[in-house]
Amino acid sequence: MIIGEIRRYLRDNNAVRVSRSMRDTAYRAMQIKEQLTVKNNCEPTVEEIAKIMDVPKETVVLALEAVVEPVSLYEPVFTDGNDTVYVMDQIGDKNDDSTWLEELALKEAISNLSDREKRILTLRFFRGKTQMEVAAEVGISQAQVSRIEKNALSSIKKNM
């Protein structure tokens, strides 16, 4: 009973909640990995582990990644005495100049649309309304909404 309580505590107080089946798969994969490493004197591939477990290799990868403890972004990765490299420094920044320029081009292309086109696109894509709902709100037919939407999107693509 005490061992069960300890397991429950450890299971319920992890930083990230991982399903029991996922955890079981990961622990089984780690056992097989250890056995194959001892047997063959080299680390097995994910494919070898998956073949023995009779599961897809993606399942093995996801399970093993799920049980890894999360790491702080401020965890040091390398230090040479003066300069320390943190995990945060190793993560790529997707906000580079190309995305900034694309965003500017998109805003410019949208600004060239008529007020009616902007309103229809806003209702369709930012408010999540159907073409029928937009048609009723704007006072035109669904076919007209479809045509205006198609032309506006073509115009945006052409101007980017």
Buried (B, 14 or more C-beta within 10 A) or exposed (E): EEEEEEEEEEEEEEEEEBEEEBBEBBEBBBEBBEEBEEEEEEEBEBEBBBBBBEBEBEBBBEBBEBBEEEEEEEEEEEEEEEEEEBEEEEEEEEEEEEEEEEEEEEEEBBEEBEEEBBBBBEBBEEEEBEBEBBBBBBEBEBEBBBEBBEEBBEBBEEBE
